[in-house]
């Protein structure tokens, strides 16, 4: 892709941030604010093909619920207003660590003093026959709008269908993947689709909503009692939970499982996990077996002290357990500012510090107004859990955009559960 041309280099030491997700955005904001208060002279450039960051955890509310697409989009121009951060809307096609340069788009070579790789992840699509033809992912506003279109098409087709059995087949909705993303999507489908069907004059009794998970249980990262609570609430919403078998193949309107079971699925959402940006493993840096770039305790690429790797693309380890940190927004939001502080320390001649993650909790919505989760040692369900999840949004908006952004977003968020 050609894309935009990055601004020319200056006499300042340039810090390039590759990627504008949670990790890259928080890194750029923290670095920009620090530079405004310090005497350090750095040139900060973010390279990212999309002009806005997208909140993946709210895409279900765009596809099925009351939220407008804009609610899931946080424009970089809005966040970086007044900060010494430049944008280049393009994609990095290569990194040349020996030369200390990145190649942007079709060939522009841009040198760096420090490089922060935060290019994130993409949906994981296994080699299942039929997955490309029949499944949609939930990874962008465009995906949410595609699901919205398929829901509308299913409603219209069922309204025209005189055969009751065929009508029920047209109203089969299936989500594959029992992690947080899949549970949130299927919960919203289960809660909101019956109301939408009534408004359209359709019979909600014809609706079939299913969640398919290959492992024995859903929400494996949650405590066992919260997993069971989540299943019970999904069942109360009319969602059938199908576990214990992987997907073998997908055909028109049918999901075939490896144990021989078949699941009716006219509209299929694939939420089967994520994998690190596949381009990053071609950039000459050490990679783990799962394709994520290895990060040392200070979040630098081993052997390259001028390159940091953060966010979902990074295989950083928890120093207390030595386990690779999961792909979570709360981890990325912590890694970004820490890396910004380390870059500033290096600019002053100091040594970078090791990153210490703090897993404070996790909340999963099951429909727009209910949830499960934990914080510290406290387990929460229902309204309390969904409230805490919304509060995490407030904290993030306050972190990157201040009071003004937080107030605007809060007013819109209050309409989501109506």
C-alpha positions, 0 to 999 in steps of 0.5 A: 500500500502506498498510504501517507508519506511520513514527515522528514527527519529532523535534528531531534532524536526520533522515537517511532511508535508502530501501532495505534492500539491500546499499547501504542496510544498510551505510550504516545500520550504518556511520552507526549505529556512528559515531553511537554513538561521536560527539557528533553528534545525528542521527535515522536512519530506514530505510524498506524494505518487507521486514523482511530483506535477501535474498542473491540469489547463494545463491537457487539453493541454496534452490531446488535445494540444501541451504540453508534459505530463512533462509540467504538472509535477513538480518533488519534487526532482527538487524543493527540491534540496539543501533544508533540506527537506526529501521525503517519497513516501508513503501515510498516512493511519492514524493520531493519534493526542493523540500520536502525530504520523502518520501511514504510508503505512502498519503500519510504525509509525512516530512521529511528533513535528508539522504535516501539513495536506495538502492532497488536494482533489479528483474529486467529482463523484455523484451517477449518474448511468453510470458515472463510466463506461463512464466518465473520470475525469481530475485530473492527467496526466494519466487522460489527456492521457486517454482522448488523447487515447479516442480522437484518438479512436473516430477519427479512428472509425469515419474514418472507419464508412460509415454512416454519422449519426453514424460518427457524433455520434462518434465525439460527445465530452461532458464536464460536469461541467461549472466551470473553469476546465470544461470551460478550457477543452471544450474550448481546445477541441473546438479550437484544435479538428477541426485542428486535424480532418483536419490533419487526413483527417476528416471533422470538420463539423461532430464534436460536442462539448458540455458543460453541466452545471446543474445551469443556467449559467457557471463560477458562480464565475465570474462577469456576464459580463465575464460569457456572454463573455465566453459563446460567445467565446465558441459558436464562437469555435463551442461549444454548451452550455447546462445549467439548468438541472442536469445529471440523468444517462449516457448510451453508447454514451448518457447523459440523463438530468433530464429535459428529454433532451438527449445529444450525448456523445461518449467521456465524461469528468466529471469536476463536482467539487472536494471534500476533501481527504475522508481519512482525516475525519477518523483521529479524527479531526473536520470536516465541513459538506462538509468533509473538516477539520476545521481550526482555524484563524492560520490554526491549527486544533481546539483542536490540536495546533501541527496540521495545515490543509491547502489547499483544505482539509482545511475549513479555513475561510476568517476573513473579511467575515467569509465564507469558503475559496474556493478550489483555487490554489492561496489560497493554495499557500498563506497558505503554506508559512504562515504555514511554517513561523508559524512553525518556529515562534513556534520553536523559542518560538513565537505565530503563527499569523492568516492567511489573504487571498488575492484574487487577481483575477482569470483567466480562459483559453478558448482555449490555446490562449484566456481567461477571468478573473479579477484582483483587479477591472480590468476585462480582456478578450482575449490575456490579460487574457490568458497572465495574467494566464500564468504569474501566472505560472511564479510567482509560478515557481519562488516561488518554483524553482527560476530563473532556473526552471522559465526559463526552463518552460517559454521556453516550455510554449511559444510553447503552443499556436502555 
